[in-house]
């Protein structure tokens, strides 16, 4: 079992005192609790759109060592890397992304999604917590993701990009509103990393990419 800091334990105690999540499926509950814990925002309880089968596919992808792609460094920074034995890719600072953005007249985030897909190939886990344009771009790539954690934030395009993700039929976790952000996106992935199956696994058990 994972050692839990007393502050985290107290946060979960307060959360579970305020809202009853016992009726949720196990992975959906784990993700919902960790997102609420990370944000102190109980509105996520009804705002999140979780699919238990999609989350289970994400766990399987983590166990198989599939790459994890993030849209920005802040999402990457929030991921618990000591339990992540696969490659973590964030191309937002890649010179190729900057050149592509200029050449194609697209945002750096959209260009970074293309560069990251070229590097990772299909079957990756995508974690998008900042840029709606990265999520929109992902939907054009035919990238066959293992899971998309789509929680970009903002008044422009965030809710729309998440609605498009849900309409795409891709295995996904998203939310309905404009809220989101790097902290909640990384928290959602960490919830999967903290499952017993992933937490107990050893690097030798994993096939890294």
Secondary structure, 3 states (H helix, E strand, C coil): CCCCCHHHHHHHHHHHHHCCCCCCCHHHHHHHHHHHHHHCCCCHHHHEECCHHHHHHHHHHHHCCCCEEECCHHHHHHCCHHHCCCCEECCCCCHHHHHHHHHHCCCHHHHHHHHHHHHHCCCCEEEECCCHHHHHHHCCCCCCCCEEEECCCCCCCHHHHHHHHHHHCCCEEEECCCCCCHHHHHHHHHHHHCCHHHHCCCHHHCCCC
